[in-house]
Amino acid sequence: MYAIIETGGKQYRVAEGSICKVEKLPAETGAEVIFEKVLAVKNENGMQVGTPYVEGAKVSARVLSHGKGKKVIVFKYKPKKNYRKKQGHRQPFTQVVIQGIELPAG
């Protein structure tokens, strides 16, 4: 059984027990978060696709840690004009473990 959830403007395919890095969430380490924007759920009964979300479906997860991703270098350059600008960026993330996928009864 797996679900496709939306958080932070991105979509993730998650299964029970899987660990994934999502955009930074305002939750403490060890706290439980609920993702209610479930786009699709696949289980033994088949695929259930929402329009745009599956009504009543929830994915619960526990926050493992917060961190920053690898550094990305942004380098701007204009030839023959002596213009060079170097900037680095590290995107913050939250690492979560998926605890359960709930579907509405029926």
LINHU-V63340 format. One record per pair of residues at least 12 apart in sequence whose C-alpha atoms are under 10 Angstrom apart, sorted by sequence separation. I is the first residue (numbers start at 1). J is the second residue. D is the distance in whole Angstrom. If there is no record, write none. Layout:
I/J/D + I/J/D
//
This chain:
2/14/6 + 3/15/6 + 10/22/8 + 38/50/8 + 39/51/8 + 40/52/9 + 41/53/10 + 74/86/6 + 75/87/6 + 1/14/9 + 2/15/4 + 3/16/9 + 9/22/10 + 10/23/8 + 37/50/10 + 39/52/6 + 40/53/7 + 41/54/8 + 73/86/7 + 74/87/5 + 75/88/8 + 1/15/6 + 2/16/7 + 8/22/7 + 9/23/8 + 38/52/8 + 39/53/5 + 40/54/6 + 73/87/6 + 74/88/6 + 1/16/8 + 7/22/7 + 8/23/5 + 37/52/9 + 38/53/5 + 39/54/6 + 72/87/8 + 73/88/5 + 74/89/8 + 2/18/10 + 6/22/10 + 7/23/7 + 8/24/8 + 37/53/6 + 38/54/6 + 39/55/9 + 41/57/8 + 71/87/10 + 72/88/6 + 73/89/7 + 7/24/10 + 8/25/8 + 36/53/8 + 37/54/8 + 38/55/8 + 40/57/9 + 71/88/6 + 72/89/5 + 73/90/9 + 7/25/9 + 36/54/9 + 37/55/9 + 38/56/9 + 39/57/9 + 71/89/6 + 72/90/6 + 36/55/9 + 37/56/10 + 38/57/6 + 70/89/8 + 71/90/5 + 72/91/9 + 36/56/8 + 37/57/8 + 38/58/7 + 69/89/9 + 70/90/6 + 71/91/8 + 36/57/7 + 37/58/8 + 38/59/7 + 68/89/9 + 69/90/5 + 70/91/8 + 35/57/9 + 36/58/5 + 37/59/9 + 68/90/6 + 69/91/5 + 70/92/10 + 35/58/6 + 36/59/7 + 67/90/9 + 68/91/5 + 69/92/6 + 34/58/7 + 35/59/5 + 36/60/9 + 67/91/9 + 68/92/4 + 69/93/7 + 34/59/6 + 35/60/6 + 67/92/6 + 68/93/6 + 11/37/10 + 12/38/10 + 13/39/10 + 15/41/10 + 33/59/8 + 34/60/5 + 35/61/8 + 66/92/7 + 67/93/5 + 68/94/9 + 11/38/9 + 12/39/10 + 13/40/9 + 14/41/10 + 15/42/10 + 33/60/6 + 34/61/6 + 66/93/6 + 67/94/6 + 7/35/8 + 11/39/9 + 13/41/10 + 32/60/7 + 33/61/5 + 34/62/9 + 65/93/9 + 66/94/4 + 67/95/8 + 6/35/8 + 7/36/9 + 32/61/6 + 33/62/6 + 65/94/6 + 66/95/6 + 5/35/7 + 6/36/8 + 7/37/7 + 31/61/9 + 32/62/4 + 33/63/7 + 64/94/8 + 65/95/5 + 66/96/9 + 5/36/8 + 6/37/6 + 7/38/9 + 30/61/10 + 31/62/6 + 32/63/6 + 63/94/7 + 64/95/5 + 65/96/7 + 5/37/6 + 6/38/6 + 30/62/6 + 31/63/6 + 32/64/10 + 63/95/6 + 64/96/5 + 65/97/10 + 4/37/9 + 5/38/4 + 6/39/7 + 29/62/8 + 30/63/5 + 31/64/8 + 62/95/9 + 63/96/4 + 64/97/7 + 4/38/6 + 5/39/6 + 28/62/10 + 29/63/5 + 30/64/6 + 61/95/10 + 62/96/6 + 63/97/7 + 3/38/7 + 4/39/5 + 5/40/7 + 27/62/10 + 28/63/7 + 29/64/6 + 30/65/8 + 61/96/6 + 62/97/5 + 63/98/9 + 3/39/8 + 4/40/5 + 5/41/9 + 27/63/7 + 28/64/9 + 29/65/6 + 60/96/10 + 61/97/5 + 62/98/7 + 3/40/6 + 4/41/6 + 28/65/8 + 29/66/7 + 60/97/9 + 61/98/4 + 62/99/7 + 2/40/9 + 3/41/4 + 4/42/9 + 25/63/9 + 27/65/10 + 28/66/9 + 60/98/6 + 61/99/5 + 62/100/10 + 2/41/6 + 3/42/6 + 27/66/9 + 59/98/7 + 60/99/6 + 61/100/7 + 1/41/7 + 2/42/5 + 3/43/9 + 26/66/10 + 59/99/8 + 60/100/5 + 61/101/9 + 1/42/6 + 2/43/7 + 25/66/9 + 59/100/6 + 60/101/7 + 1/43/4 + 19/61/9 + 21/63/10 + 24/66/7 + 58/100/8 + 59/101/5 + 60/102/8 + 1/44/7 + 16/59/9 + 18/61/10 + 19/62/10 + 21/64/10 + 23/66/10 + 24/67/8 + 58/101/6 + 59/102/6 + 1/45/10 + 3/47/10 + 15/59/9 + 16/60/9 + 17/61/9 + 19/63/10 + 20/64/10 + 21/65/9 + 22/66/10 + 24/68/9 + 57/101/8 + 58/102/5 + 59/103/9 + 1/46/10 + 2/47/10 + 3/48/9 + 4/49/9 + 14/59/9 + 16/61/9 + 19/64/9 + 21/66/9 + 57/102/6 + 58/103/7 + 1/47/10 + 3/49/10 + 21/67/9 + 56/102/8 + 57/103/5 + 58/104/9 + 6/53/9 + 56/103/6 + 57/104/6 + 5/53/9 + 21/69/10 + 55/103/9 + 56/104/5 + 57/105/10 + 4/53/10 + 5/54/10 + 54/103/9 + 55/104/8 + 56/105/9 + 54/104/9 + 5/58/9 + 3/57/10 + 5/59/8 + 3/58/9 + 4/59/9 + 48/103/10 + 3/59/8 + 2/59/10 + 41/101/9 + 43/103/10 + 41/102/10 + 41/103/8 + 33/96/9 + 38/101/10 + 32/96/9 + 34/98/10 + 29/94/9 + 31/96/10 + 32/97/10 + 33/98/10 + 34/99/10 + 38/103/10 + 28/94/10 + 29/95/9 + 30/96/9 + 32/98/10 + 33/99/10 + 34/100/10 + 35/101/10 + 36/102/10 + 24/91/9 + 25/92/9 + 27/94/9 + 29/96/9 + 32/99/9 + 34/101/10 + 23/91/8 + 24/92/6 + 25/93/8 + 26/94/9 + 23/92/7 + 24/93/4 + 25/94/6 + 22/92/9 + 23/93/5 + 24/94/5 + 25/95/9 + 21/92/10 + 22/93/6 + 23/94/6 + 24/95/8 + 25/96/10 + 21/93/6 + 22/94/5 + 23/95/9 + 20/93/10 + 21/94/6 + 22/95/6 + 20/94/8 + 21/95/4 + 22/96/7 + 20/95/6 + 21/96/6 + 19/95/7 + 20/96/6 + 21/97/9 + 19/96/6 + 20/97/7 + 18/96/8 + 19/97/4 + 20/98/8 + 17/96/10 + 18/97/6 + 19/98/6 + 17/97/6 + 18/98/6 + 19/99/10 + 16/97/8 + 17/98/5 + 18/99/8 + 15/97/9 + 16/98/5 + 17/99/6 + 18/100/10 + 14/97/9 + 15/98/7 + 16/99/6 + 17/100/8 + 14/98/7 + 15/99/9 + 16/100/5 + 15/100/8 + 16/101/7 + 14/100/10 + 15/101/8 + 14/101/9 + 2/100/10 + 3/101/7 + 2/101/8 + 3/102/10 + 1/101/8
//
